[in-house]
Amino acid sequence: MGARLDDDELRLLVQRVARRIRNNRRDESMSDSQLGVLFLLEKSGDASPSELADHERVSPPSMNRTLNGLEESGLVRRAPSPDDARKVIVSITDEGRELIRETRRLRTAWFSRQLSALSREERAAMEAVIPILRRIADAP
């Protein structure tokens, strides 16, 4: 029988791989929070600052600082909501979309290089774990 699964070691290895993937980005000065907001806006569309703060699990003032930096860089724009002029809607700009495309390309290229270095058996083992990782990732 194989060695017992060490939960802590496995968690740390998954975190290291995720960190290595996240380190591949077009703009290395951007924080994970800023990139997270851009990825969310690119995927889900326009959102209010409070919706973004809720999704990212940060305080509204913290989200405001994140949005200020993104807006100053020309990656997002804020505009009054068409439904309620007291509310603000945040949208990603074309420059923000391009940054996301390039970051995604860099991350995929890095990960693909790592996978291409695996043996056929190692690659099959990685593919076999996909449904398990998906179930863990989607757990509440």
DSSP file (Angstrom, degrees, kcal/mol; ACC not computed):
  #  RESIDUE AA STRUCTURE BP1 BP2  ACC     N-H-->O    O-->H-N    N-H-->O    O-->H-N    TCO  KAPPA ALPHA  PHI   PSI    X-CA   Y-CA   Z-CA
    1    1 A M              0   0    0      0, 0.0     3,-0.1     0, 0.0     0, 0.0   0.000 360.0 360.0 360.0 144.9    0.0    0.0    0.0
    2    2 A G        -     0   0    0      1,-0.2     3,-0.1     3,-0.0     2,-0.0  -0.100 360.0 -72.9 -73.4 173.9    1.2    3.5   -0.8
    3    3 A A        -     0   0    0      1,-0.1    -1,-0.2     3,-0.0     2,-0.1  -0.337  59.3 -94.8 -66.1 148.5    2.2    6.2    1.7
    4    4 A R        -     0   0    0      1,-0.1     2,-0.3    -3,-0.1    -1,-0.1  -0.391  44.4-102.9 -65.0 138.7   -0.7    7.9    3.5
    5    5 A L        -     0   0    0     -2,-0.1     2,-0.9    -3,-0.1    -1,-0.1  -0.478  29.5-144.8 -63.7 124.2   -1.9   11.1    2.0
    6    6 A D     >  -     0   0    0     -2,-0.3     4,-2.7     1,-0.2     5,-0.2  -0.834   8.4-161.9 -94.9 104.4   -0.5   14.0    4.0
    7    7 A D  H  > S+     0   0    0     -2,-0.9     4,-2.5     1,-0.2     5,-0.2   0.882  88.0  48.7 -55.0 -44.0   -3.3   16.6    3.9
    8    8 A D  H  > S+     0   0    0      2,-0.2     4,-2.5     1,-0.2    -1,-0.2   0.918 112.1  47.5 -66.7 -43.2   -1.1   19.5    4.9
    9    9 A E  H  > S+     0   0    0      2,-0.2     4,-2.4     1,-0.2    -2,-0.2   0.924 112.9  49.1 -63.8 -43.3    1.6   18.6    2.3
   10   10 A L  H  X S+     0   0    0     -4,-2.7     4,-2.5     2,-0.2    -2,-0.2   0.924 111.3  49.9 -61.8 -44.2   -0.9   18.3   -0.4
   11   11 A R  H  X S+     0   0    0     -4,-2.5     4,-2.4    -5,-0.2    -2,-0.2   0.926 111.5  48.7 -58.8 -45.7   -2.5   21.6    0.5
   12   12 A L  H  X S+     0   0    0     -4,-2.5     4,-2.4     1,-0.2    -1,-0.2   0.884 111.0  50.0 -64.4 -38.2    0.9   23.3    0.5
   13   13 A L  H  X S+     0   0    0     -4,-2.4     4,-2.5     2,-0.2    -1,-0.2   0.909 110.3  49.4 -67.3 -41.1    1.8   21.8   -2.9
   14   14 A V  H  X S+     0   0    0     -4,-2.5     4,-2.5     1,-0.2    -2,-0.2   0.915 111.9  49.7 -63.0 -41.4   -1.5   23.0   -4.4
   15   15 A Q  H  X S+     0   0    0     -4,-2.4     4,-2.7    -5,-0.2    -2,-0.2   0.906 110.0  50.7 -63.3 -41.3   -0.9   26.4   -3.0
   16   16 A R  H  X S+     0   0    0     -4,-2.4     4,-2.5     2,-0.2    -2,-0.2   0.918 111.4  47.4 -63.3 -43.4    2.6   26.5   -4.5
   17   17 A V  H  X S+     0   0    0     -4,-2.5     4,-2.3     2,-0.2    -2,-0.2   0.937 113.1  48.7 -63.2 -45.5    1.4   25.5   -7.9
   18   18 A A  H  X S+     0   0    0     -4,-2.5     4,-2.8     1,-0.2    -2,-0.2   0.910 111.8  49.5 -60.3 -42.4   -1.4   28.1   -7.8
   19   19 A R  H  X S+     0   0    0     -4,-2.7     4,-1.8     2,-0.2    -1,-0.2   0.902 109.5  51.7 -63.6 -41.4    1.1   30.8   -6.7
   20   20 A R  H  < S+     0   0    0     -4,-2.5     4,-0.3     2,-0.2    -1,-0.2   0.896 112.1  46.6 -62.9 -39.7    3.5   29.8   -9.5
   21   21 A I  H >< S+     0   0    0     -4,-2.3     3,-1.7     1,-0.2    -2,-0.2   0.947 111.5  50.7 -65.7 -47.9    0.6   30.2  -12.0
   22   22 A R  H 3< S+     0   0    0     -4,-2.8    -2,-0.2     1,-0.3    -1,-0.2   0.781  97.8  68.2 -62.5 -27.2   -0.5   33.5  -10.5
   23   23 A N  T 3< S+     0   0    0     -4,-1.8     2,-0.9    -5,-0.2    -1,-0.3   0.667  81.7  85.7 -68.3 -14.1    3.1   34.9  -10.8
   24   24 A N    <   +     0   0    0     -3,-1.7     2,-0.3    -4,-0.3    83,-0.2  -0.791  61.6 134.8 -89.5 106.4    2.8   34.8  -14.6
   25   25 A R        -     0   0    0     -2,-0.9     3,-0.2    81,-0.1    78,-0.1  -0.989  62.1-123.4-151.8 152.8    1.2   38.1  -15.4
   26   26 A R  S    S+     0   0    0     73,-0.4     2,-0.7    -2,-0.3    -1,-0.1   0.911 106.6  39.2 -65.5 -41.8    1.6   40.9  -17.9
   27   27 A D    >   -     0   0    0      1,-0.1     3,-1.5    72,-0.1    -1,-0.2  -0.902  66.4-170.1-115.4 104.0    2.0   43.6  -15.3
   28   28 A E  T 3  S+     0   0    0     -2,-0.7    -1,-0.1     1,-0.3    -2,-0.1   0.626  82.9  66.2 -71.2 -11.6    4.0   42.4  -12.3
   29   29 A S  T 3  S+     0   0    0      2,-0.1    -1,-0.3     0, 0.0     2,-0.2   0.618  80.7 100.1 -83.2 -11.5    3.2   45.5  -10.3
   30   30 A M  S <  S-     0   0    0     -3,-1.5     2,-0.1     1,-0.1    40,-0.0  -0.511  71.9-128.8 -76.8 141.1   -0.5   44.5  -10.2
   31   31 A S     >  -     0   0    0     -2,-0.2     4,-2.3     1,-0.1     5,-0.2  -0.414  21.5-112.4 -81.4 162.2   -1.8   42.9   -7.0
   32   32 A D  H  > S+     0   0    0      1,-0.2     4,-2.7     2,-0.2     5,-0.1   0.866 119.6  56.0 -59.7 -36.0   -3.8   39.7   -7.0
   33   33 A S  H  > S+     0   0    0      2,-0.2     4,-2.1     1,-0.2    -1,-0.2   0.920 107.1  47.5 -63.4 -44.3   -6.8   41.7   -5.8
   34   34 A Q  H  > S+     0   0    0      1,-0.2     4,-2.1     2,-0.2    -2,-0.2   0.931 114.4  46.2 -63.3 -44.9   -6.6   44.0   -8.9
   35   35 A L  H  X S+     0   0    0     -4,-2.3     4,-3.1     1,-0.2     5,-0.2   0.896 109.1  56.2 -63.8 -38.9   -6.2   41.1  -11.2
   36   36 A G  H  X S+     0   0    0     -4,-2.7     4,-2.2     1,-0.2    -1,-0.2   0.901 107.7  48.0 -59.3 -41.7   -9.1   39.3   -9.5
   37   37 A V  H  X S+     0   0    0     -4,-2.1     4,-2.7     2,-0.2     5,-0.2   0.923 112.7  48.4 -64.8 -44.5  -11.4   42.3  -10.1
   38   38 A L  H  X S+     0   0    0     -4,-2.1     4,-2.5     1,-0.2    -2,-0.2   0.928 111.7  49.1 -63.0 -44.4  -10.4   42.5  -13.8
   39   39 A F  H  X S+     0   0    0     -4,-3.1     4,-2.0     1,-0.2    -1,-0.2   0.910 112.8  48.7 -60.5 -41.5  -10.9   38.7  -14.2
   40   40 A L  H  X S+     0   0    0     -4,-2.2     4,-3.5    -5,-0.2     5,-0.5   0.933 112.5  46.4 -64.8 -46.4  -14.3   39.0  -12.6
   41   41 A L  H  X S+     0   0    0     -4,-2.7     4,-1.7     1,-0.2    -1,-0.2   0.886 112.9  50.8 -63.6 -37.9  -15.4   42.0  -14.7
   42   42 A E  H  < S+     0   0    0     -4,-2.5    -1,-0.2    -5,-0.2    -2,-0.2   0.873 119.5  36.2 -66.9 -36.3  -14.2   40.3  -17.9
   43   43 A K  H  < S+     0   0    0     -4,-2.0    -2,-0.2    -5,-0.2    -3,-0.2   0.918 131.3  24.6 -82.0 -46.4  -16.1   37.1  -17.0
   44   44 A S  H  < S-     0   0    0     -4,-3.5    -3,-0.2     1,-0.3    -2,-0.2   0.573  99.9-128.9-103.3 -11.4  -19.3   38.4  -15.4
   45   45 A G     <  -     0   0    0     -4,-1.7    -1,-0.3    -5,-0.5    -2,-0.1  -0.414  57.0  -3.2  93.0-172.6  -19.6   41.9  -16.8
   46   46 A D        +     0   0    0     -2,-0.1     2,-0.3    -4,-0.1    45,-0.2  -0.087  65.6 175.1 -56.3 151.2  -20.2   45.3  -15.1
   47   47 A A  B     -A   90   0A   0     43,-1.9    43,-3.5     4,-0.0    -1,-0.0  -0.980  31.7-105.6-153.5 160.4  -20.7   45.4  -11.4
   48   48 A S     >  -     0   0    0     -2,-0.3     4,-2.2    41,-0.2     5,-0.2  -0.529  36.9-111.9 -83.2 158.2  -21.1   47.8   -8.6
   49   49 A P  H  > S+     0   0    0      0, 0.0     4,-2.5     0, 0.0     5,-0.2   0.873 119.4  53.0 -57.4 -36.9  -18.2   48.4   -6.2
   50   50 A S  H  > S+     0   0    0      2,-0.2     4,-2.5     1,-0.2     5,-0.2   0.885 107.5  50.7 -69.1 -36.6  -20.1   46.8   -3.4
   51   51 A E  H  > S+     0   0    0      2,-0.2     4,-2.5     1,-0.2    -1,-0.2   0.910 112.1  47.9 -63.5 -41.3  -20.8   43.7   -5.5
   52   52 A L  H  X S+     0   0    0     -4,-2.2     4,-2.6     2,-0.2    -2,-0.2   0.913 111.2  50.2 -65.1 -42.2  -17.1   43.5   -6.3
   53   53 A A  H  X>S+     0   0    0     -4,-2.5     5,-2.2     2,-0.2     4,-0.8   0.916 111.8  48.3 -62.3 -43.1  -16.2   43.9   -2.6
   54   54 A D  H ><5S+     0   0    0     -4,-2.5     3,-0.6     3,-0.2    -2,-0.2   0.933 112.8  47.7 -61.8 -46.4  -18.6   41.1   -1.6
   55   55 A H  H 3<5S+     0   0    0     -4,-2.5    -2,-0.2     1,-0.2    -1,-0.2   0.904 117.4  41.2 -63.2 -41.7  -17.2   38.8   -4.3
   56   56 A E  H 3<5S-     0   0    0     -4,-2.6    -1,-0.2    -5,-0.2    -2,-0.2   0.504 108.0-127.0 -84.9  -4.2  -13.6   39.5   -3.3
   57   57 A R  T <<5 +     0   0    0     -4,-0.8     2,-0.3    -3,-0.6    -3,-0.2   0.925  65.9 125.0  56.6  49.7  -14.5   39.4    0.4
   58   58 A V      < -     0   0    0     -5,-2.2    -1,-0.2    -6,-0.1    -2,-0.1  -0.858  66.6 -91.5-128.4 166.2  -12.9   42.8    1.2
   59   59 A S     >  -     0   0    0     -2,-0.3     4,-2.4     1,-0.1     5,-0.2  -0.400  36.7-112.7 -74.1 154.9  -14.2   45.9    2.8
   60   60 A P  H  > S+     0   0    0      0, 0.0     4,-2.5     0, 0.0     5,-0.1   0.896 118.1  52.2 -55.5 -42.0  -15.8   48.6    0.6
   61   61 A P  H  > S+     0   0    0      0, 0.0     4,-1.9     0, 0.0     5,-0.1   0.902 109.6  49.7 -62.7 -37.4  -12.9   51.1    1.4
   62   62 A S  H  > S+     0   0    0      2,-0.2     4,-2.1     1,-0.2     5,-0.1   0.915 111.4  48.5 -64.6 -42.3  -10.4   48.4    0.4
   63   63 A M  H  X S+     0   0    0     -4,-2.4     4,-3.0     1,-0.2     5,-0.2   0.889 107.4  56.2 -64.3 -38.0  -12.3   47.8   -2.9
   64   64 A N  H  X S+     0   0    0     -4,-2.5     4,-2.5     1,-0.2    -1,-0.2   0.909 107.2  48.5 -60.9 -41.5  -12.4   51.5   -3.5
   65   65 A R  H  X S+     0   0    0     -4,-1.9     4,-2.0     2,-0.2    -1,-0.2   0.911 111.9  49.8 -63.3 -42.1   -8.5   51.7   -3.3
   66   66 A T  H  X S+     0   0    0     -4,-2.1     4,-2.0     1,-0.2    -2,-0.2   0.935 112.7  46.5 -60.8 -46.4   -8.3   48.7   -5.7
   67   67 A L  H  X S+     0   0    0     -4,-3.0     4,-2.9     1,-0.2     5,-0.2   0.862 107.0  57.9 -66.3 -35.9  -10.6   50.4   -8.1
   68   68 A N  H  X S+     0   0    0     -4,-2.5     4,-2.6    -5,-0.2    -1,-0.2   0.941 109.0  45.5 -58.3 -46.8   -8.8   53.8   -7.8
   69   69 A G  H  X S+     0   0    0     -4,-2.0     4,-1.5     1,-0.2    -2,-0.2   0.902 114.3  47.8 -63.5 -41.8   -5.5   52.1   -9.0
   70   70 A L  H  <>S+     0   0    0     -4,-2.0     5,-2.7     2,-0.2     6,-0.8   0.894 113.4  47.9 -66.5 -39.3   -7.3   50.2  -11.8
   71   71 A E  H ><5S+     0   0    0     -4,-2.9     3,-1.5     1,-0.2    -2,-0.2   0.914 109.0  52.8 -68.1 -42.5   -9.0   53.4  -13.0
   72   72 A E  H 3<5S+     0   0    0     -4,-2.6    -1,-0.2     1,-0.3    -2,-0.2   0.823 109.2  51.3 -61.5 -30.5   -5.8   55.4  -12.8
   73   73 A S  T 3<5S-     0   0    0     -4,-1.5    -1,-0.3    -5,-0.2    -2,-0.2   0.475 116.3-116.5 -84.9  -2.6   -4.2   52.8  -15.0
   74   74 A G  T < 5S+     0   0    0     -3,-1.5    22,-0.4    -4,-0.2    21,-0.3   0.714  83.5 117.5  77.5  20.9   -7.0   52.9  -17.5
   75   75 A L  S   <S+     0   0    0     -5,-2.7    18,-2.3    -6,-0.2     2,-0.3   0.700  77.1  19.9 -95.6 -22.2   -8.1   49.3  -16.9
   76   76 A V  E     -B   92   0A   0     -6,-0.8     2,-0.4    16,-0.3    16,-0.2  -0.934  65.5-150.8-137.1 163.3  -11.6   50.0  -15.6
   77   77 A R  E     -B   91   0A   0     14,-2.5    14,-2.5    -2,-0.3     2,-0.4  -0.991   7.2-146.8-133.7 147.0  -14.0   52.9  -15.8
   78   78 A R  E     +B   90   0A   0     -2,-0.4    12,-0.2    12,-0.2   -30,-0.0  -0.916  24.1 166.9-111.2 139.2  -16.7   54.0  -13.3
   79   79 A A  E     -B   89   0A   0     10,-2.1    10,-3.2    -2,-0.4    -2,-0.0  -0.977  42.7 -86.4-145.7 156.1  -19.9   55.6  -14.5
   80   80 A P  E     -B   88   0A   0      0, 0.0     8,-0.3     0, 0.0     5,-0.2  -0.358  52.7-103.7 -61.2 143.9  -23.3   56.4  -12.9
   81   81 A S        -     0   0    0      6,-2.4     6,-0.2     3,-0.8     5,-0.0  -0.454  19.2-135.1 -66.2 138.5  -25.8   53.5  -13.0
   82   82 A P  S    S+     0   0    0      0, 0.0     3,-0.2     0, 0.0    -1,-0.1   0.761 106.3  47.7 -66.9 -21.4  -28.4   53.9  -15.8
   83   83 A D  S    S+     0   0    0      1,-0.3     2,-0.3     2,-0.0    -2,-0.0   0.783 128.3  14.3 -86.7 -30.2  -31.0   52.8  -13.2
   84   84 A D    >   -     0   0    0      3,-0.1     3,-2.3     1,-0.1    -3,-0.8  -0.851  60.5-155.4-153.0 106.4  -29.9   55.0  -10.3
   85   85 A A  T 3  S+     0   0    0     -2,-0.3    -1,-0.1     1,-0.3    -2,-0.0   0.641  94.4  66.2 -62.0 -14.3  -27.6   58.0  -10.7
   86   86 A R  T 3  S+     0   0    0     -6,-0.1    -1,-0.3     2,-0.0     2,-0.2   0.703  94.5  72.7 -78.0 -18.7  -26.5   57.7   -7.1
   87   87 A K  S <  S-     0   0    0     -3,-2.3    -6,-2.4    -6,-0.2     2,-0.4  -0.612  74.3-139.0 -97.5 156.6  -25.0   54.3   -7.8
   88   88 A V  E     - B   0  80A   0     -8,-0.3     2,-0.4    -2,-0.2    -2,-0.0  -0.911   7.6-157.2-115.6 141.4  -21.7   53.6   -9.7
   89   89 A I  E     - B   0  79A   0    -10,-3.2   -10,-2.1    -2,-0.4     2,-0.4  -0.969   9.2-149.8-117.1 134.4  -21.1   50.8  -12.1
   90   90 A V  E     +AB  47  78A   0    -43,-3.5   -43,-1.9    -2,-0.4     2,-0.3  -0.870  17.7 179.1-104.9 134.3  -17.6   49.6  -12.9
   91   91 A S  E     - B   0  77A   0    -14,-2.5   -14,-2.5    -2,-0.4     2,-0.3  -0.961  29.0-113.7-133.0 153.5  -16.7   48.2  -16.3
   92   92 A I  E     - B   0  76A   0     -2,-0.3   -16,-0.3   -16,-0.2     2,-0.1  -0.621  30.7-137.5 -83.6 142.4  -13.5   46.8  -17.8
   93   93 A T     >  -     0   0    0    -18,-2.3     4,-2.3    -2,-0.3     5,-0.2  -0.407  28.3-101.7 -90.8 172.1  -11.9   48.8  -20.6
   94   94 A D  H  > S+     0   0    0      1,-0.2     4,-2.3     2,-0.2     5,-0.2   0.884 125.9  53.7 -60.2 -38.1  -10.3   47.4  -23.8
   95   95 A E  H  > S+     0   0    0    -21,-0.3     4,-2.1     1,-0.2    -1,-0.2   0.887 107.9  50.3 -64.3 -38.2   -6.9   47.9  -22.2
   96   96 A G  H  > S+     0   0    0    -22,-0.4     4,-2.1   -21,-0.2    -2,-0.2   0.900 109.3  51.0 -64.8 -41.2   -8.1   45.9  -19.2
   97   97 A R  H  X S+     0   0    0     -4,-2.3     4,-2.6     1,-0.2    -2,-0.2   0.898 109.5  50.6 -62.5 -40.4   -9.3   43.1  -21.5
   98   98 A E  H  X S+     0   0    0     -4,-2.3     4,-2.5     2,-0.2     5,-0.2   0.905 108.2  51.9 -65.7 -40.5   -6.0   43.0  -23.2
   99   99 A L  H  X S+     0   0    0     -4,-2.1     4,-2.4     1,-0.2   -73,-0.4   0.912 111.4  47.8 -61.1 -41.7   -4.1   42.7  -19.9
  100  100 A I  H  X S+     0   0    0     -4,-2.1     4,-2.9     2,-0.2     5,-0.2   0.921 110.9  51.1 -64.8 -44.5   -6.4   39.8  -18.9
  101  101 A R  H  X S+     0   0    0     -4,-2.6     4,-2.3     1,-0.2    -2,-0.2   0.929 113.8  44.0 -58.8 -45.8   -5.8   38.1  -22.3
  102  102 A E  H  X S+     0   0    0     -4,-2.5     4,-2.5     2,-0.2    -1,-0.2   0.896 113.7  49.8 -69.6 -39.6   -2.1   38.4  -22.0
  103  103 A T  H  X S+     0   0    0     -4,-2.4     4,-2.4    -5,-0.2    -2,-0.2   0.929 111.8  48.7 -62.8 -44.6   -2.0   37.3  -18.4
  104  104 A R  H  X S+     0   0    0     -4,-2.9     4,-2.5     1,-0.2     5,-0.2   0.907 111.3  50.7 -61.1 -42.1   -4.1   34.3  -19.3
  105  105 A R  H  X S+     0   0    0     -4,-2.3     4,-2.5    -5,-0.2    -2,-0.2   0.925 111.1  47.9 -62.3 -44.9   -1.8   33.5  -22.2
  106  106 A L  H  X S+     0   0    0     -4,-2.5     4,-2.3     2,-0.2    -2,-0.2   0.906 113.3  47.8 -62.9 -42.0    1.3   33.7  -20.0
  107  107 A R  H  X S+     0   0    0     -4,-2.4     4,-2.3   -83,-0.2    -2,-0.2   0.911 113.1  47.2 -66.6 -42.8   -0.3   31.5  -17.3
  108  108 A T  H  X S+     0   0    0     -4,-2.5     4,-2.8    -5,-0.2     5,-0.2   0.906 111.4  51.6 -65.3 -41.3   -1.4   28.9  -19.8
  109  109 A A  H  X S+     0   0    0     -4,-2.5     4,-2.1    -5,-0.2    -2,-0.2   0.924 110.9  47.8 -62.1 -44.4    2.0   28.8  -21.5
  110  110 A W  H  X S+     0   0    0     -4,-2.3     4,-1.8     1,-0.2    -2,-0.2   0.949 115.1  44.7 -61.1 -48.1    3.8   28.3  -18.1
  111  111 A F  H  X S+     0   0    0     -4,-2.3     4,-2.4     1,-0.2    -2,-0.2   0.893 111.2  53.2 -65.7 -40.0    1.4   25.5  -17.1
  112  112 A S  H  X S+     0   0    0     -4,-2.8     4,-2.4     1,-0.2    -1,-0.2   0.883 106.9  53.0 -62.8 -38.5    1.5   23.8  -20.5
  113  113 A R  H  X S+     0   0    0     -4,-2.1     4,-0.9    -5,-0.2    -1,-0.2   0.909 109.7  48.7 -61.9 -41.1    5.3   23.8  -20.3
  114  114 A Q  H >< S+     0   0    0     -4,-1.8     3,-0.6     1,-0.2     4,-0.3   0.928 113.1  46.8 -65.3 -43.7    5.2   22.0  -16.9
  115  115 A L  H >< S+     0   0    0     -4,-2.4     3,-1.6     1,-0.2    -2,-0.2   0.866 105.9  58.6 -66.6 -36.1    2.7   19.5  -18.2
  116  116 A S  H 3< S+     0   0    0     -4,-2.4    -1,-0.2     1,-0.3    -2,-0.2   0.731  99.2  59.9 -68.0 -19.6    4.7   18.8  -21.4
  117  117 A A  T << S+     0   0    0     -4,-0.9    -1,-0.3    -3,-0.6    -2,-0.2   0.543  88.3  98.4 -82.9  -6.7    7.6   17.8  -19.2
  118  118 A L  S <  S-     0   0    0     -3,-1.6     2,-0.0    -4,-0.3    -3,-0.0  -0.463  78.5-113.2 -81.2 152.4    5.6   15.0  -17.6
  119  119 A S     >  -     0   0    0     -2,-0.1     4,-2.7     1,-0.1     5,-0.2  -0.307  35.2-102.5 -71.5 166.9    5.8   11.3  -18.6
  120  120 A R  H  > S+     0   0    0      1,-0.2     4,-2.2     2,-0.2     5,-0.1   0.889 125.0  49.6 -58.9 -39.8    2.7    9.8  -20.2
  121  121 A E  H  > S+     0   0    0      2,-0.2     4,-2.1     1,-0.2    -1,-0.2   0.902 111.1  48.0 -67.8 -41.4    1.9    8.0  -16.9
  122  122 A E  H  > S+     0   0    0      2,-0.2     4,-2.2     1,-0.2    -2,-0.2   0.901 111.4  50.8 -65.5 -40.1    2.3   11.3  -14.9
  123  123 A R  H  X S+     0   0    0     -4,-2.7     4,-2.4     1,-0.2    -2,-0.2   0.910 109.3  50.7 -63.6 -41.7    0.1   13.1  -17.4
  124  124 A A  H  X S+     0   0    0     -4,-2.2     4,-2.0     1,-0.2    -1,-0.2   0.888 109.1  51.7 -63.3 -38.7   -2.6   10.4  -17.1
  125  125 A A  H  X S+     0   0    0     -4,-2.1     4,-1.1     2,-0.2    -1,-0.2   0.904 109.7  49.5 -64.6 -40.5   -2.4   10.7  -13.3
  126  126 A M  H  X S+     0   0    0     -4,-2.2     4,-0.5     1,-0.2     3,-0.4   0.912 111.3  48.9 -63.8 -42.5   -3.0   14.5  -13.6
  127  127 A E  H >< S+     0   0    0     -4,-2.4     3,-0.9     1,-0.2    -1,-0.2   0.855 106.8  56.9 -66.2 -33.8   -5.9   14.0  -15.9
  128  128 A A  H 3< S+     0   0    0     -4,-2.0     4,-0.4     1,-0.2    -1,-0.2   0.787 103.7  53.4 -67.8 -26.6   -7.4   11.4  -13.6
  129  129 A V  H 3X S+     0   0    0     -4,-1.1     4,-2.7    -3,-0.4     5,-0.3   0.575  82.4  92.3 -86.2  -8.8   -7.4   13.9  -10.7
  130  130 A I  H <X S+     0   0    0     -3,-0.9     4,-2.7    -4,-0.5     5,-0.2   0.914  85.7  47.7 -54.2 -50.2   -9.4   16.6  -12.6
  131  131 A P  H  > S+     0   0    0      0, 0.0     4,-2.0     0, 0.0    -1,-0.2   0.872 113.2  49.7 -61.9 -33.3  -12.9   15.5  -11.5
  132  132 A I  H  > S+     0   0    0     -4,-0.4     4,-2.3    -3,-0.3    -2,-0.2   0.936 112.2  46.1 -69.3 -46.1  -11.6   15.4   -7.9
  133  133 A L  H  X S+     0   0    0     -4,-2.7     4,-3.0     1,-0.2     5,-0.2   0.887 111.5  53.3 -63.3 -38.3  -10.0   18.8   -8.0
  134  134 A R  H  X S+     0   0    0     -4,-2.7     4,-2.0    -5,-0.3    -1,-0.2   0.922 109.0  49.0 -62.0 -43.2  -13.2   20.2   -9.7
  135  135 A R  H  < S+     0   0    0     -4,-2.0     4,-0.5    -5,-0.2    -2,-0.2   0.912 113.9  45.7 -64.0 -42.3  -15.3   18.8   -6.8
  136  136 A I  H >< S+     0   0    0     -4,-2.3     3,-1.1     1,-0.2    -2,-0.2   0.930 112.7  50.5 -65.2 -44.7  -13.0   20.3   -4.2
  137  137 A A  H 3< S+     0   0    0     -4,-3.0    -1,-0.2     1,-0.2    -2,-0.2   0.832 113.4  45.8 -63.0 -32.5  -12.9   23.7   -6.0
  138  138 A D  T 3< S+     0   0    0     -4,-2.0    -1,-0.2    -5,-0.2    -2,-0.2   0.456  87.2 115.5 -91.3  -0.8  -16.7   23.8   -6.3
  139  139 A A    <         0   0    0     -3,-1.1    -3,-0.0    -4,-0.5    -4,-0.0  -0.342 360.0 360.0 -68.6 149.6  -17.4   22.8   -2.6
  140  140 A P              0   0    0      0, 0.0    -1,-0.1     0, 0.0    -4,-0.1   0.499 360.0 360.0 -67.9 360.0  -19.0   25.3   -0.4
